[in-house]
Amino acid sequence: MNIYRTSPQQSRERAAREAAEWLHVMGETPSDADRAGFAAWVARSPLHLEELLMAQLVQRELATSGALQAFDLDAVLAQAQAMDNVVPLHDAPSVVAAPRLQERKPATHGRRRRLGWALVAGVAGCALLAGSWTLLQPEVPVHQYASAVGEQRSIALADGSMVTLAPASYIAVRFSAGVRDIELRDGEATFDVAHDSSRPFRVHAGDNTVQAVGTRFTVNRLPSGTLVAVSEGKVKVTASSNWLESLWRGDASTLEAGKAKVESLGRPAALSAGEQARIPQGQQAMLRMPLEAPNTPADGKRRLSFRNDTLADIVSEFNRYNPRPIVVTDPLIREQRYSGVFHADDADSFLQFLECCSQLQVSRQADRNVIAARGSR
């Protein structure tokens, strides 16, 4: 009897091909049988999980780069397969086979290219990232906009959408033929989105993504997490999560927390006009709340309203409007919570409040205000 042994490299290549096929199947409309087979395949070997995550990572980067149409798929695949820098990893024989894609309906041209690039990612994801990533740099230009401390800035985008930057805010905009992507790198921005059903409008804020077609909403990045408020229309909120877990998780479980509702973000959640959500930093959940009516005082000055907010968030908001920043170095103090309403450009009134009504002290220096525990130096 002849015994054929599979080398570690062959095992990895086989796992990579199967991972790419599963990535394609689960990215469409998987059946219950698909989900069960997928779960069994992943659980069979750590190598399966490793190759699946690598394939998904590279496919996501390629999909957002706008570079797919500029390359010969067959040539890139041949180059990737020719590389010999794969680290061997022991793999037990696979019992659950990957789906046979040829038995499904023939893929359209677009779907064929997506699957092809997923195969490239699975066969040589590490090689592409380490040795050939320079070939895949995005060709779509990135436009960056920022506002100064105390400055509110309005920006007209190429698609007709409008962005209003709050003070000390910073965005990067990348539009392509298939998507409109904006990264809120710092601060707060309000988006009036021009309707274009063929190109999703997505705002990325840290680990969170807010997607809309035609609507008006605000995204605010704070130390404690992301705030999303919807004035018109509807948006879809997602959080960066374990991709495998989110594929087979059921509807978001919910629980009541006072007047707000805590919801899992294992799957995207919809926010409608008149709603807002707080997404804690690094969490897979959001706190859904009614949108508070805007506070427009008669004097026209911007007011900051805090309700049991962390000192870190409060300081971050004040520092957008005032040239002399407030600094809090003690992490425990940064997590203390306060409530109140203050003029945005009058940070001193808040500092006076802390001095009289808390166990904190304020050191007013020439270039900054430092908050520390009372009695500390």
N, C-alpha and C positions, 0 to 999 in steps of 0.2 A: 504494500500500500504506500502510495506517495503522500508525504506530509508537506504541505506548503505553509511556510511561516510568513507572517506579515511583519515587515519592519516597522519600527516606531514612526518613521517618516511617512510610510504608506498609510498607517493608521491615522495620522494627523491629516493627511490630504483627503482621505475618505471622510473623516469627520467634518472637514471644512466644506466639502461638497454637499454633504447631507445638511449641514447647518444652513448653507445658502438656500437649499431647497425648502427647508422648514421656514426660513425667514420669509420666503416668497409666499408660501401657503398661509402662514399665520398673519401675514400682512394684508391678505385679501379678506374673504369672509369664511373663516374656518368653521367646519361642522363639529359636532360633538365628538365624532370619531377622530377628526384631525386633532382636536385638543387633547384627547386621551392619548393618542399616539405620540404627540409632541411631548407631553409630560413624561411619558415612559422613556422616550428617547433621551431627553435631558437627564433624567435620573440615572440612566444606565452608566454614565461615565463622566468624571470631571472634565475630560477632554472635550466632550460634547458641549458643555456649558462654556468652556473657554473659547472654543471656535465660534459658537453662536454669538457671544458677546462681541468678539472681534469683528465678525461679519456685519453685525448690526451697527457697530461704531463706524466702520469705514463706509458702509452704505449711507448712513446719515450724513457724514461729512461730504461725501460725493454729491448727495442729493441737494445740499445747500450751497455747493461751490459754484454751480452754473457751468461746470467744466465738462460734463458728460458728453455733450454733443461735439466737442472739439477733438475727441480721440477715437482712434480705430480700436474697437473693442477686441477684435481678434489679435491684433498686435500687442496690446497691453496684456492680454491673457497669456500669450506665448512668452512674453518677457517675464511675467510673474512666475510661470511654471518652471522657467529655466533657472531661477534663483535657487541657491542652495545654502540658505542660512536659517533653516528651521530647527528649533531646539527640540530634540526627541522627548516624548513623554509617554510612559507606558499606558496602554489602553486595553481594556478587556474587550473581548469580541462583542459586537453589537447584536442584540437580539431583535430589537424593533427596527425595522427598515425604514429608511426615509421614504417619503411619498414619491410615487412614480409620476413625475410631471407630464411625461409624454402621454399618459392615459387621460389627462384632462383636455379641455378644449384648447385648440391652438392659441397661444398668446398673441396679443396685438403687438405691433412693433414697439410701442412704448413699454409694454410689460416685458417683452423679450429683453430689451436693453436693461431694465431694472434687474431682472433675474441674472443677466450676464454680468453686470457689475457686482451683484451680490456674490456670484461665483468667484470673480476675481478677488473680492475681499476675503472670502473664505479660504481660498487656496493659498494666498500669499498676503494676507492682511498685514502681518508683522513686517514682511519684506517691503511692502509698499510704504508703510509708515516710516520705516527706518532708512530705506535706501532710495526710494523713488517718489517720495511725497512732493518733491519740488516740481514734478511733472503735473501735479493735480492742484496747483494753487488756483484760487478762484479768479476768473477773468472779469467778473462783474465789479465795477468800481464801488468803493465804499465812501460815502459822504458823511462827514462828521460835523455835528453842530453842538455848541455849548452856550450857556448863559453865564453871566458873571454873578457874583454875590449881589443880591438885591435887585437883579435885572430879570424881568419877564420878557421872553422873546417868542415871537410867532414866526413859523417857518412854513412856507408853501412847498409841498413835495411835488415831484414830477407827475404823479398820478392824479393830482388835484386835491389830495388830502391835506389837512392842516394840522400842524403840531404846535402846541403852546408849551414852551418850556418854563417851568418854575425857576426861580433863582438857583444858581449854582447847580445846574443840571446838564447832562451830557448824553447825547444819543449818537449812534452810528446807524446809517441807513444804507441798505443794499437792496436794490430792485433788480429783478431779472424778468425774463419773459413768463416765468411760471409762478413767481412768488414775490411778495413784498415783505421784507424782513427788516425789523428795527430792533436794535439792542439798546435798552435803557441802561447805560453803564453807571449812571449816578443820578440821584435827585428824583424829580417828579415831572411828568409830562401828560398833557391832555391831547387826545387824538380825535379829530373829526375825519372819519374815514370815507373816502370816495368809493362808491359801490363799484365793484369789479369782481363778479362771481368766478371768473377764470383765474384770478390771482389772490389767494388768501393774504390777508393783512395780519402779520404776526408781530407781537411785541415780546421780546425776551428780556426778562428781568431776573438776573441770577439763575436759579434753577427753575424758574416759572415762565410759562408762555401763555400769552393772552392772544386769542385769534378772533378776528371779526371780519365781516364782509362789508357792511355799511352801517356805521354806528358812531356814537360818541362816548368815550370812556377815558378814565384817568388811571395811571399806574404810578405808584409811589414806592421807591426803594428806601427802606429804613433798616437800621441795624437789626431790628427784631424780625424782619421779614418783608413781605410785599403786600401793599394795599391795592386793591382794584375796585374802582367805583364806576358804575355804568349809568350814564345819563339818558342815552337813547339807544334803542336797538337791543342787541344781545351779543354776548361774547362767550367764548369757550376757554376755560382755564385749565391748564395742565401743569403738573409738577414733574420735574425730572425724577424718575423712579426706577426701580428694578424692572426692566422691560419684560422679563419672563413672568414675573408675578402679575403684572398688569394685564397680560394677555388672557389669563383664565380667571381672573377675579370677577366676581359678580357685581351687581349694582352697588354703588357706594353706600356703605352703611352710615346711618346718621344717628345722632343723639341730640337731645335738647340741652342747651346750656343757657339757661335764662331766656332772654328774648332772642338770642342768636342760636344758630344751628351749626354744629360741627359736622363736617362731611369728609369722608375719605376721598383722596384724589388718586385712588388706584385707577380710576377712569376719569376722562375729562368731565368737568362740571360746567353747566351753563349758568351764566348770570344774566338776568334781564334788567331792563331799565328800572331804576328805583332800588337796585340792590348793590351792595358792596361786600367785599370779602377780604379778610385778613389771612395771609398764608404765612405761618411762622417759618422762620429760617430753617431750612433743612428738613422740614416736616412734609409728610404726605397727606396733609389734611388742610382744610380751610374753615374759617369761621364766617358763615354767611349772616349778614345783617341788613336791615333796611338802610337805604341811603339817606343820610341826614340832609335836611334842607340847607342850601348854602347860606353861610353867615355873611350878609352884605351890609356892613354898618353904614350909617348916614355919612360919616366922614370919608368914606371910600378907602380907608386903610385896611389892609389885609389883617385878619385875625387868625390866630392859631388856637384851635380848641382841642384840649386833651382830656381824655376820660380814662383814668387808670392806665396811662401809658408809661412805658419805662423811661427813666431819665435819659438813657442813650438815644431813644427816638426823639424826645423833646429837644435835646441839645442839637441833634442832627437837623431838625426843622429850623430852630433859631439860627443856626450857623449859615443857613442859606440866605438869610436876610440881613445879617449884621457883619460888618467887616472885622470886628474883633471877636474871634471865635471863643466858644466856651469849651473847656477841656476837662474831661473826667477820666482819670487813669485807673481808678480802683474798679475792677470788674463787678464787685458786689454792689457798690454805689450805683453803677450804671444800670443795675437791674431794679433799683427802687422805683416805685410807681407813684405818679401824681396826676391830679386833675386840675383843670382851670382853663380860663380863656384869657389870652394876652394879645396885645398888638404885636405883629410879626417883627416890626422894626424897633421894638422896645424890649430888648432882652434884659435890660437892667431891672424892669419890674418883676420879671420872673426870678432873677437872682435875689432880689429883696424878699420875695416870698419865701425862698428857700432859707434865707438867713433867719427869718422870724418864725417860721413854722415847721422847721425840720431840725434834724441833728447834724446838719451840714454847714460848712463855712465856705465863703467865697473869697478868694485872693484875687483882687483886681490888679493886674499887671499891665504894663504899657502895651503889650501886643496880644494879650489874651486874658481870659477870666478862668481861674482854676477852681474847680469844686472838689472839696475833700471832706473827710469826716471832721467833725468839730474837735478841736484840740490837737489835730495833727499838724505837722510842719511841712 
